[in-house]
Amino acid sequence: MEYILLMSFLTENGEKSNLNISGVKPELTPAERNTLLVLFPKIFLEMIKVN
């Protein structure tokens, strides 16, 4: 079975945006999920700046 982590964010315009990360390990702890929620947007924004 494949696990998918769904993260929902509000854009600057107040619109909802979803991000799906597939292949997440099933034993992901709440602390690991919280770390993803904090770090991923920062990493994603840096990726956008590079491109």
Buried (B, 14 or more C-beta within 10 A) or exposed (E): EEEEBEBEEEEEEEEEEEEEEEEBEEEEEEEEEEEBEEEBEEEEEEEEEEE
